[in-house]
Amino acid sequence: MASAATIACLLLFAPLLTAAATTIQQSNGSALAAAAANYQIVRADMAPASPSWVILGSVPRVAAADADLPQGADLSLALPPPPRVALLTIPSRIFPGRTTSDNFPSVLAADPSGLLLLHANQGRATGPTVINTPSLREFSWRPFVAGYFVLDATTASARPLPKPELIMNRDHLGLISSPGGGGHYIVAQLQQILGHGKAILLRFSSEAGEWVTKFIGYPLPARQFAPNGVVSHAGRLWWVDLYWCLLTCDPFADEPVLTAVPLPEGKQLKFMEAWGVLDKYRCVGVSSGKLRFADMYSRNSAAQVSVWTLADPDTTEWKLEYEATFAENWDDASYKATGLPRKIPVLALIHPTNPDVVYFFLDEHLLGVDVRACKVVECEVYELVAPPSEHVATSFIHAWQLPRALSSGSAKKTEGVVNDEL
């Protein structure tokens, strides 16, 4: 039977079901099921016909022997409107291994052009990884054979990236579509060289079809850069370190210049502080055309969330948009109506078109909260392929703004062609 919190979330935004809610309080499980069914009809009517964005789960399903995919298809993708989670399905030929807690496929980036960057290991390694290029020679042991793919959701096709062994850290890998269009893109990784004032920018261009290494100036002191993902914004890639700064450059430039953007004053942390859990409390994303930083990490003060805006991509100035304590939200009638406990949630993402709304994980629910108004505006039981609810973090979902080709229905499903390279 559904929990009280689940039913409360279902009924929260359906005023037409007041009578059904009364019935739920007075009746048994059959009344619960009937009210939930009625609610789904109301929500279907209320849902936008063409969602402009979705909440994409980072970990895709892996179809067993292509049983859940059309024959030869590279992917399948259902696109329900938020706050429901969109899930990608890939065939086992893209991820041939068994999904485990330390080996699972993951979407690293979701571009508004419809491109997705996927990391999918190709099985356990049986020998050492050898890299022998003019700029890098390395001999190492890695547990898995790496694999990286660019998926095009508009055509349901997948392109494997060559020489995946060149990629040192998947969390330093980003994707950006060409400002000139034409379906062109660049995949880039930033590789720090400690103590040398230099870094390697490893770039794969869809036009050239190969990796190119470029040595560039590194503007930070000799401190390890801790990767928390890469964001594309304003024609640039932004490498995110939630401890202290962002690094950004134009990967399409012949001579890329890497610049540092420190986090807002007072938000820099010591290296290794909150290690392994910081992505539960902080995130960087694009909302309403600007770069935003959401923060709920606290050492000793009252639990709260704040959202900052980078005033201009060419500056280092952050503006505090708003902040609110969770107690203010808990005390509001909209939160009480969910039936959820007064419990610190996990940060999920910032709404990509309304920066006042921030999403949180709480128990099995995904909450959309208008932080400025301290009101819950959305509540839904979420579905993710992984991980268990106690391990969720911002890295397990993406706010994905859809291209026009995909935003033609509230539950559109793409499925398509086979790539002979796979």
Order of alpha helices (4+ residues) and beta strands (2+ residues): alpha-alpha-alpha-beta-beta-beta-beta-beta-beta-beta-beta-beta-beta-beta-beta-beta-beta-beta-beta-beta-beta-beta-beta-beta-beta-beta-alpha-alpha-beta-beta-beta-beta-beta-beta
